[in-house]
């Protein structure tokens, strides 16, 4: 098994290295690719140093079985043919192919089998906010069909990359020292602030990030569910949080819903308000599952359920989800 990581120096690329090692992924050879700036850097994997090669349109992917790509949509589109032409399965973490009809969009806990049908040799990894939400929603969908969802996201700085995390830390230091805050990665200062703006605005007033949650959820869940999202950047470093309200066809009891979450694949229930037990990003960074709490009946609709969920968006929202897809393909002998 020969595996490649494209975009090895980025935040998600580095997470791929950690996740592959943590899970003892069954690979015999690992090759790393990056930009001309990253070429020559060395990273340690299982005690062995691996040098990053420059990504080029050549035969470097000959013999590669799985390529994890996380270098941006432009790079994914430009190099897709180079990566897949010798039979490598490209599991792409960018937005490049997510809504293409002939490319599966996969969250293993929800629609793993979709990964088997990939006419272009590409499988798309969904947006991080969508991944954690659909993992949680799947538990409820198993009880009764979900007809609509309202969600407000609380997205950490790391969603914008490693440089954004560094900028948030820098901003806190600058503000506390009475200096002007450095603002490069966000529309405004994020320290001591929240910004209701992630990605560019579209003609309907929603941002692309918010529309991803609408479109991707429907594709992953094979559903007519309607999703209305407000995506907000908050000044935490890592792990996204979401306040989710969903309406089901059948009225569900809280006991049913709690039990469904407790038994949900990839879900951990943290729901004991009396003891102040609920998910928080501060304590869940670096964890694999989607954590769910604050479960309650909606006060305005008997068929409505509200809950709060937190997940590490670099891990489950990116690298881990992609690796789980690869693990599924191996287990099904469908590489």
Helices and strands as residue ranges (DSSP letters): E 2-6, H 11-22, E 29-34, E 42-45, E 48-54, E 66-69, H 73-84, E 89-92, E 104-106, H 108-111, G 112-116, E 122-125, H 128-141, E 146-155, G 157-160, H 162-176, E 194-195, H 208-221, E 226-234, E 240-248, H 254-263, E 267-269, G 273-275, H 281-284, E 290-297, E 304-311, I 315-319, H 320-331
